[in-house]
Amino acid sequence: MERRAFIGLLTGGLLAAPLAAGAQQRPKVHRIGALGNLVQTAPQVAPSWKGFMDGMREHGYSEGRNFVMEYRAAEGKPERSAAFAGELVALKVDLLVAAGSVNVRAAKQATNTIPIVFVYVIDPILGGFIESYARPGGNITGVAFGAGIEIVGKHLELLKEALPRASRVAVLSDPLNPPAESLRKETQAAAARLGMTLQFHEVMEPGELESVFAAMTRARSSALLVLPHPFALLHTGQIADLATKSRLPAIYPFREAVEVGGLMAYAANAPDMYRRAAAYVDKIFKGAKPGDLPVEQPTQFELIINLKTAKALGLTIPPSLLARADQVIE
């Protein structure tokens, strides 16, 4: 080889080496599609999604440096969920995080290849999302909302303990919620054990709420059970306000309801569920297959009681129940 050609080859190699090293050091920027329900400008502003962002930081991720979020808010509407899921898939996101059964169903229908991590799903087997908790299968895994549909029985037990004389209970449900029929059957079975009579009221639009609560008053309901569904979470403030105005002691499946004036809630810690979802994202980005990652279920639940609301309703909460509460708002 001629000396001039050898020097050129050597020099070119030396110049290319730092460039190659620099390229290797530049981290991959993962694109995460987040399909939620609450309208907001960014996921960081909601307590639940803040839990997710905290979890990502715990696993060494920094937004803008090695991951970016594409957030869409479907407001619990199936048609919006389907459209947004398709939009996120078209953006070629690396992974989808879907909150709630409606959004998970839309994500699963939109793709069978992009990994999906779910949160806030009351029963992922019943919803047809996974094969089993131990081996979910396919491209999906995540953190279930609670202990399954059986949690509504616990809600009724707590309502009975707080209001021993409550026998006629109004139940607020959303027929568009995928597990709606199973929740109805489970609630009826629990009510039969407790000697309660249930009055189901379906609601799909916020404009229907006032007439629904008027119907509860006419039916002389003595208490209210709010079933877990996206509509109830989206409009929890309006529901809690109407329950107080209608003098209906109510129990909710989300702590947010008690924070805005609801009487009681029994639920898993939502920000913690989202934080744990970030651990799944980390494992998948490091090569794990979603279908091989066991689905988690919360093991700790919080009982939150709002004594200000109890006072407004003229109620005295039994000391035994207050003693078991994880948080009492005074």
C-alpha positions as a Python dict, from the first residue, in 0.01 Angstrom:
ca = {
    (1, 'M'): (0, 0, 0),
    (2, 'E'): (133, 344, -90),
    (3, 'R'): (240, 558, 206),
    (4, 'R'): (-4, 843, 114),
    (5, 'A'): (-301, 602, 97),
    (6, 'F'): (-201, 441, 429),
    (7, 'I'): (-183, 777, 607),
    (8, 'G'): (-522, 879, 463),
    (9, 'L'): (-679, 554, 581),
    (10, 'L'): (-524, 590, 928),
    (11, 'T'): (-633, 954, 960),
    (12, 'G'): (-986, 877, 844),
    (13, 'G'): (-1011, 597, 1098),
    (14, 'L'): (-892, 818, 1382),
    (15, 'L'): (-1145, 1087, 1291),
    (16, 'A'): (-1429, 839, 1261),
    (17, 'A'): (-1358, 673, 1595),
    (18, 'P'): (-1464, 970, 1815),
    (19, 'L'): (-1773, 1020, 1602),
    (20, 'A'): (-1872, 657, 1643),
    (21, 'A'): (-1806, 673, 2017),
    (22, 'G'): (-2020, 985, 2045),
    (23, 'A'): (-2300, 816, 1857),
    (24, 'Q'): (-2288, 517, 2091),
    (25, 'Q'): (-2303, 740, 2399),
    (26, 'R'): (-2612, 925, 2280),
    (27, 'P'): (-2908, 754, 2456),
    (28, 'K'): (-3208, 630, 2264),
    (29, 'V'): (-3507, 856, 2310),
    (30, 'H'): (-3807, 629, 2372),
    (31, 'R'): (-4146, 759, 2268),
    (32, 'I'): (-4428, 663, 2507),
    (33, 'G'): (-4790, 697, 2408),
    (34, 'A'): (-5007, 769, 2714),
    (35, 'L'): (-5380, 712, 2677),
    (36, 'G'): (-5563, 857, 2978),
    (37, 'N'): (-5900, 1008, 3064),
    (38, 'L'): (-5844, 1344, 3229),
    (39, 'V'): (-5801, 1653, 3012),
    (40, 'Q'): (-5474, 1825, 3093),
    (41, 'T'): (-5185, 1993, 2920),
    (42, 'A'): (-4926, 1739, 3031),
    (43, 'P'): (-4928, 1415, 3230),
    (44, 'Q'): (-4715, 1569, 3506),
    (45, 'V'): (-5001, 1788, 3630),
    (46, 'A'): (-5226, 1498, 3737),
    (47, 'P'): (-5134, 1320, 4064),
    (48, 'S'): (-5164, 974, 3905),
    (49, 'W'): (-4945, 1053, 3606),
    (50, 'K'): (-4704, 1234, 3837),
    (51, 'G'): (-4662, 894, 4004),
    (52, 'F'): (-4567, 750, 3664),
    (53, 'M'): (-4313, 1025, 3601),
    (54, 'D'): (-4167, 973, 3949),
    (55, 'G'): (-4132, 603, 3870),
    (56, 'M'): (-3955, 676, 3543),
    (57, 'R'): (-3706, 894, 3727),
    (58, 'E'): (-3648, 619, 3983),
    (59, 'H'): (-3545, 392, 3697),
    (60, 'G'): (-3302, 642, 3550),
    (61, 'Y'): (-3519, 809, 3287),
    (62, 'S'): (-3534, 1182, 3225),
    (63, 'E'): (-3806, 1330, 3008),
    (64, 'G'): (-3657, 1493, 2702),
    (65, 'R'): (-3325, 1314, 2744),
    (66, 'N'): (-3413, 948, 2698),
    (67, 'F'): (-3793, 947, 2669),
    (68, 'V'): (-4077, 1169, 2555),
    (69, 'M'): (-4451, 1145, 2623),
    (70, 'E'): (-4733, 1167, 2371),
    (71, 'Y'): (-5041, 1216, 2590),
    (72, 'R'): (-5404, 1184, 2478),
    (73, 'A'): (-5714, 1230, 2697),
    (74, 'A'): (-6014, 1024, 2586),
    (75, 'E'): (-6246, 1139, 2870),
    (76, 'G'): (-6377, 784, 2909),
    (77, 'K'): (-6544, 789, 2565),
    (78, 'P'): (-6490, 471, 2358),
    (79, 'E'): (-6495, 651, 2023),
    (80, 'R'): (-6226, 895, 2138),
    (81, 'S'): (-6021, 613, 2288),
    (82, 'A'): (-6026, 425, 1958),
    (83, 'A'): (-5929, 735, 1758),
    (84, 'F'): (-5647, 833, 1994),
    (85, 'A'): (-5512, 478, 2015),
    (86, 'G'): (-5491, 466, 1636),
    (87, 'E'): (-5325, 807, 1633),
    (88, 'L'): (-5059, 700, 1882),
    (89, 'V'): (-4990, 379, 1688),
    (90, 'A'): (-4951, 585, 1369),
    (91, 'L'): (-4692, 798, 1550),
    (92, 'K'): (-4491, 476, 1591),
    (93, 'V'): (-4458, 504, 1967),
    (94, 'D'): (-4232, 247, 2131),
    (95, 'L'): (-4485, 164, 2403),
    (96, 'L'): (-4841, 248, 2510),
    (97, 'V'): (-4952, 317, 2867),
    (98, 'A'): (-5331, 288, 2887),
    (99, 'A'): (-5542, 383, 3189),
    (100, 'G'): (-5880, 220, 3243),
    (101, 'S'): (-6065, -59, 3063),
    (102, 'V'): (-6201, 159, 2781),
    (103, 'N'): (-5855, 284, 2688),
    (104, 'V'): (-5692, -57, 2727),
    (105, 'R'): (-5949, -214, 2496),
    (106, 'A'): (-5886, 58, 2237),
    (107, 'A'): (-5509, 12, 2262),
    (108, 'K'): (-5535, -366, 2230),
    (109, 'Q'): (-5756, -334, 1923),
    (110, 'A'): (-5516, -82, 1768),
    (111, 'T'): (-5203, -296, 1790),
    (112, 'N'): (-5086, -647, 1867),
    (113, 'T'): (-4717, -565, 1834),
    (114, 'I'): (-4649, -242, 2028),
    (115, 'P'): (-4608, -322, 2402),
    (116, 'I'): (-4901, -208, 2620),
    (117, 'V'): (-4875, -140, 2995),
    (118, 'F'): (-5212, -89, 3163),
    (119, 'V'): (-5320, 70, 3490),
    (120, 'Y'): (-5659, 119, 3659),
    (121, 'V'): (-5819, -196, 3511),
    (122, 'I'): (-6056, -355, 3761),
    (123, 'D'): (-6038, -710, 3617),
    (124, 'P'): (-5806, -758, 3316),
    (125, 'I'): (-5903, -1126, 3273),
    (126, 'L'): (-6273, -1047, 3272),
    (127, 'G'): (-6206, -765, 3028),
    (128, 'G'): (-6040, -1012, 2791),
    (129, 'F'): (-5706, -829, 2804),
    (130, 'I'): (-5486, -1105, 2949),
    (131, 'E'): (-5482, -1484, 2970),
    (132, 'S'): (-5373, -1500, 3335),
    (133, 'Y'): (-5212, -1281, 3598),
    (134, 'A'): (-4897, -1497, 3600),
    (135, 'R'): (-4853, -1502, 3222),
    (136, 'P'): (-5064, -1233, 3056),
    (137, 'G'): (-4959, -1331, 2702),
    (138, 'G'): (-4951, -1122, 2388),
    (139, 'N'): (-4821, -767, 2398),
    (140, 'I'): (-4982, -656, 2724),
    (141, 'T'): (-4922, -644, 3100),
    (142, 'G'): (-4958, -395, 3384),
    (143, 'V'): (-5110, -312, 3722),
    (144, 'A'): (-5471, -404, 3798),
    (145, 'F'): (-5697, -148, 3968),
    (146, 'G'): (-5793, -354, 4269),
    (147, 'A'): (-5868, -697, 4399),
    (148, 'G'): (-6112, -759, 4115),
    (149, 'I'): (-6484, -695, 4102),
    (150, 'E'): (-6509, -831, 4458),
    (151, 'I'): (-6402, -489, 4586),
    (152, 'V'): (-6759, -360, 4546),
    (153, 'G'): (-6862, -601, 4822),
    (154, 'K'): (-6608, -436, 5052),
    (155, 'H'): (-6753, -96, 4961),
    (156, 'L'): (-7101, -208, 5064),
    (157, 'E'): (-6967, -356, 5390),
    (158, 'L'): (-6805, -25, 5480),
    (159, 'L'): (-7121, 163, 5390),
    (160, 'K'): (-7320, -70, 5615),
    (161, 'E'): (-7073, -21, 5899),
    (162, 'A'): (-7091, 357, 5868),
    (163, 'L'): (-7470, 354, 5830),
    (164, 'P'): (-7611, 46, 6006),
    (165, 'R'): (-7968, 145, 5917),
    (166, 'A'): (-7900, 196, 5547),
    (167, 'S'): (-8108, -58, 5361),
    (168, 'R'): (-8197, 111, 5031),
    (169, 'V'): (-7878, 191, 4841),
    (170, 'A'): (-7858, 377, 4511),
    (171, 'V'): (-7586, 250, 4276),
    (172, 'L'): (-7433, 482, 4014),
    (173, 'S'): (-7306, 287, 3713),
    (174, 'D'): (-7194, 343, 3355),
    (175, 'P'): (-7325, 87, 3104),
    (176, 'L'): (-7039, 168, 2865),
    (177, 'N'): (-6782, 45, 3117),
    (178, 'P'): (-6661, -299, 2993),
    (179, 'P'): (-6709, -483, 3328),
    (180, 'A'): (-7044, -310, 3398),
    (181, 'E'): (-7258, -625, 3393),
    (182, 'S'): (-7015, -825, 3608),
    (183, 'L'): (-6998, -538, 3858),
    (184, 'R'): (-7376, -531, 3872),
    (185, 'K'): (-7399, -903, 3949),
    (186, 'E'): (-7125, -884, 4214),
    (187, 'T'): (-7293, -583, 4378),
    (188, 'Q'): (-7627, -763, 4387),
    (189, 'A'): (-7469, -1070, 4547),
    (190, 'A'): (-7298, -860, 4814),
    (191, 'A'): (-7618, -666, 4885),
    (192, 'A'): (-7812, -990, 4934),
    (193, 'R'): (-7560, -1102, 5198),
    (194, 'L'): (-7591, -769, 5379),
    (195, 'G'): (-7968, -739, 5359),
    (196, 'M'): (-7958, -433, 5134),
    (197, 'T'): (-8187, -336, 4848),
    (198, 'L'): (-8018, -183, 4545),
    (199, 'Q'): (-8147, 78, 4302),
    (200, 'F'): (-7930, 100, 3990),
    (201, 'H'): (-7899, 431, 3809),
    (202, 'E'): (-7710, 442, 3479),
    (203, 'V'): (-7541, 758, 3360),
    (204, 'M'): (-7334, 829, 3049),
    (205, 'E'): (-7333, 1210, 3020),
    (206, 'P'): (-7268, 1477, 3287),
    (207, 'G'): (-7592, 1650, 3188),
    (208, 'E'): (-7782, 1347, 3316),
    (209, 'L'): (-7646, 1364, 3669),
    (210, 'E'): (-7894, 1610, 3819),
    (211, 'S'): (-8195, 1412, 3697),
    (212, 'V'): (-8033, 1088, 3820),
    (213, 'F'): (-7986, 1230, 4170),
    (214, 'A'): (-8342, 1362, 4163),
    (215, 'A'): (-8454, 1005, 4088),
    (216, 'M'): (-8251, 879, 4386),
    (217, 'T'): (-8429, 1131, 4610),
    (218, 'R'): (-8771, 1026, 4482),
    (219, 'A'): (-8680, 662, 4545),
    (220, 'R'): (-8588, 754, 4905),
    (221, 'S'): (-8239, 607, 4880),
    (222, 'S'): (-8056, 610, 5212),
    (223, 'A'): (-7701, 585, 5074),
    (224, 'L'): (-7504, 581, 4748),
    (225, 'L'): (-7247, 340, 4606),
    (226, 'V'): (-7043, 472, 4314),
    (227, 'L'): (-6906, 188, 4101),
    (228, 'P'): (-6554, 217, 3955),
    (229, 'H'): (-6574, 350, 3600),
    (230, 'P'): (-6406, 633, 3405),
    (231, 'F'): (-6717, 855, 3404),
    (232, 'A'): (-6725, 860, 3785),
    (233, 'L'): (-6358, 959, 3801),
    (234, 'L'): (-6396, 1230, 3538),
    (235, 'H'): (-6696, 1389, 3712),
    (236, 'T'): (-6618, 1299, 4071),
    (237, 'G'): (-6645, 1661, 4190),
    (238, 'Q'): (-6995, 1707, 4048),
    (239, 'I'): (-7105, 1368, 4182),
    (240, 'A'): (-6974, 1441, 4532),
    (241, 'D'): (-7143, 1783, 4531),
    (242, 'L'): (-7477, 1641, 4421),
    (243, 'A'): (-7455, 1361, 4677),
    (244, 'T'): (-7408, 1613, 4957),
    (245, 'K'): (-7690, 1838, 4828),
    (246, 'S'): (-7915, 1532, 4806),
    (247, 'R'): (-7809, 1433, 5160),
    (248, 'L'): (-7688, 1096, 5036),
    (249, 'P'): (-7390, 946, 5225),
    (250, 'A'): (-7173, 790, 4957),
    (251, 'I'): (-6872, 563, 4920),
    (252, 'Y'): (-6643, 596, 4618),
    (253, 'P'): (-6374, 382, 4451),
    (254, 'F'): (-6127, 675, 4424),
    (255, 'R'): (-5967, 883, 4697),
    (256, 'E'): (-6001, 1191, 4475),
    (257, 'A'): (-6373, 1194, 4550),
    (258, 'V'): (-6316, 1239, 4924),
    (259, 'E'): (-6062, 1511, 4861),
    (260, 'V'): (-6330, 1714, 4681),
    (261, 'G'): (-6606, 1657, 4938),
    (262, 'G'): (-6719, 1294, 4912),
    (263, 'L'): (-6788, 1109, 5237),
    (264, 'M'): (-6579, 791, 5210),
    (265, 'A'): (-6349, 610, 4970),
    (266, 'Y'): (-6183, 272, 4976),
    (267, 'A'): (-5925, 230, 4704),
    (268, 'A'): (-5573, 143, 4610),
    (269, 'N'): (-5326, 430, 4595),
    (270, 'A'): (-5351, 549, 4232),
    (271, 'P'): (-5018, 741, 4207),
    (272, 'D'): (-4840, 434, 4346),
    (273, 'M'): (-5003, 212, 4081),
    (274, 'Y'): (-4879, 445, 3808),
    (275, 'R'): (-4533, 455, 3968),
    (276, 'R'): (-4521, 75, 3956),
    (277, 'A'): (-4631, 83, 3593),
    (278, 'A'): (-4306, 266, 3518),
    (279, 'A'): (-4115, -43, 3636),
    (280, 'Y'): (-4286, -243, 3360),
    (281, 'V'): (-4188, 20, 3105),
    (282, 'D'): (-3826, -4, 3218),
    (283, 'K'): (-3822, -385, 3191),
    (284, 'I'): (-3976, -377, 2844),
    (285, 'F'): (-3730, -113, 2723),
    (286, 'K'): (-3452, -342, 2847),
    (287, 'G'): (-3580, -634, 2640),
    (288, 'A'): (-3849, -811, 2843),
    (289, 'K'): (-4164, -932, 2664),
    (290, 'P'): (-4487, -787, 2806),
    (291, 'G'): (-4667, -1121, 2792),
    (292, 'D'): (-4402, -1276, 3019),
    (293, 'L'): (-4431, -1011, 3293),
    (294, 'P'): (-4688, -1106, 3564),
    (295, 'V'): (-4966, -857, 3624),
    (296, 'E'): (-4956, -694, 3968),
    (297, 'Q'): (-5250, -639, 4200),
    (298, 'P'): (-5252, -385, 4484),
    (299, 'T'): (-5210, -541, 4826),
    (300, 'Q'): (-5268, -225, 5029),
    (301, 'F'): (-5586, -21, 5019),
    (302, 'E'): (-5670, 311, 5179),
    (303, 'L'): (-5983, 403, 5368),
    (304, 'I'): (-6036, 779, 5360),
    (305, 'I'): (-6317, 953, 5549),
    (306, 'N'): (-6421, 1316, 5524),
    (307, 'L'): (-6557, 1427, 5864),
    (308, 'K'): (-6650, 1771, 5728),
    (309, 'T'): (-6889, 1601, 5487),
    (310, 'A'): (-7019, 1372, 5763),
    (311, 'K'): (-7100, 1679, 5972),
    (312, 'A'): (-7274, 1845, 5677),
    (313, 'L'): (-7487, 1532, 5637),
    (314, 'G'): (-7561, 1513, 6010),
    (315, 'L'): (-7380, 1179, 6046),
    (316, 'T'): (-7172, 1037, 6326),
    (317, 'I'): (-6911, 796, 6194),
    (318, 'P'): (-6858, 500, 6434),
    (319, 'P'): (-6529, 531, 6628),
    (320, 'S'): (-6433, 177, 6525),
    (321, 'L'): (-6444, 279, 6158),
    (322, 'L'): (-6255, 603, 6219),
    (323, 'A'): (-5985, 407, 6398),
    (324, 'R'): (-5930, 194, 6086),
    (325, 'A'): (-5916, 489, 5848),
    (326, 'D'): (-5583, 562, 5681),
    (327, 'Q'): (-5675, 928, 5651),
    (328, 'V'): (-5943, 1141, 5813),
    (329, 'I'): (-6017, 1482, 5662),
    (330, 'E'): (-6138, 1723, 5930),
}
